[in-house]
Amino acid sequence: MNKSEFIILGGSAGSFQVIFEIIKKLPANFNIPILVVIHRGKDKNTHIEEVIAHQSSVKVQEVKDKENIINGIVYLAPADYHVLIEPEKIFSLDNSEPILFSRPSIDVSMQSAAEVYGSKLLAVLFSGANSDGAAGMEVIKNRGGQIFVQDPKDAEVDTMPLAALQKNAGIKKMHNKEIESLLINISIK
């Protein structure tokens, strides 16, 4: 297994609580940047990064345009923007058309991260009500990255993980506790 240099956690309906619980368990010395892409509406000014940061040992913040990617920070995709990763390992925000009715798009973030990180990218796709993320997982797999999906039986809405499983032969499905262990263990290698 390649040493991961960047992690993407993607999801939609039913994914927030699971991802939040995983982030809360990450150790303070977690040293890999994570981008969390969750579909959320622009009209919901929830400050979820503050809620998560208050209960986490790791630093959590919303992505800012042209921001350098720093190890050990959990970045949250802002509502109503696609998040791209530039070759210089900086974030770029884009407000082009929604993809699969979604902005931010999980596929957009995964595809751009795969271009930059290749085999050093790890992605996990969680619960959601559309197929966003399935195509991005395929790009990551084709570039040698590692892809995992929440077991559809554990997902509140199984459409997203099932779409990824159908599109990507050999993708490993994992229970929530297994995903948590994977992320904690990958950080300390």
Secondary structure, DSSP 8 states (H G I E B T S, - for coil): ----SEEEEEE-TTTHHHHHHHHHHS-TT--S-EEEEE---TT----HHHHHHHT-SSEEEE--TT-B--TTEEEE--TT-EEEE-TTSBEEEE----BTTBSS-HHHHHHHHHHHHGGGEEEEE---SS-TTHHHHHHHHHTT-EEEEE-TTT-SS-HHHHHHHHHSTT-EEE-HHHHHHHHHHHHT-
